[in-house]
Amino acid sequence: MTMDFDALFAGLAFQVGGDGYTTAEIMEQTGMSPELTRRRIKQALAAGLCRVGRKLVQRIDGRVAPVPAYVFEGR
């Protein structure tokens, strides 16, 4: 299955490098459902369009914790 990642993530304000985006941030910016977002991230990883990093975020309980973040290396 061929994916048009440019069209898929058109609503996402890409930053190249940096801390990347959490799944929640990608969902918020693209309007995709959680399941679809995870599926598309997996496809982007398999296609070599992004890599997994870590990002510090404040959790709902107020603690700061590292979470997976997806860094898009350019398209």
C-alpha positions in Angstrom: 0.0 0.0 0.0 1.5 3.3 -1.1 0.9 6.2 1.3 1.0 9.9 0.4 2.5 11.1 3.7 2.6 14.8 2.5 -1.2 14.7 2.1 -1.6 12.7 5.3 0.2 15.1 7.5 -0.7 18.3 5.7 -2.4 19.6 8.8 0.7 19.1 10.9 3.1 22.0 11.3 6.3 19.9 10.8 9.4 20.7 12.6 12.5 19.0 11.3 14.6 17.7 14.1 14.0 19.1 17.5 12.0 17.2 20.2 9.4 15.9 17.8 5.7 15.4 18.4 3.9 13.1 20.8 1.0 11.0 19.5 -1.4 13.4 21.3 0.1 16.4 19.5 -0.2 14.7 16.1 -3.8 13.8 16.8 -4.6 17.3 17.9 -3.0 18.9 14.8 -4.3 16.5 12.2 -7.7 15.6 13.6 -7.1 11.9 13.2 -8.4 9.3 15.6 -6.0 7.6 18.1 -6.1 4.3 16.2 -5.5 6.0 12.8 -2.7 8.2 14.2 -0.8 5.2 15.6 -1.3 3.3 12.4 0.1 6.2 10.3 3.0 6.8 12.6 4.0 3.1 12.3 3.8 3.4 8.5 5.9 6.6 8.6 8.5 4.8 10.7 8.6 1.9 8.4 9.0 4.2 5.4 12.0 6.0 7.1 10.2 9.3 7.3 10.6 9.7 11.0 12.4 8.3 14.0 11.4 7.8 17.7 12.9 10.1 20.3 11.9 11.1 23.8 10.3 14.3 25.0 9.7 15.6 28.5 6.0 16.5 29.1 4.0 17.4 32.1 1.6 14.7 33.0 -1.9 15.2 34.3 -0.7 14.7 37.8 1.8 17.5 37.4 4.9 15.3 37.2 7.3 15.7 34.2 8.1 12.4 32.5 9.8 11.4 29.2 7.3 10.1 26.6 7.9 8.8 23.0 8.0 11.6 20.4 8.2 11.2 16.7 10.9 13.3 14.9 10.3 13.9 11.2 13.6 14.1 9.5 12.4 15.8 6.4 10.3 14.8 3.4 
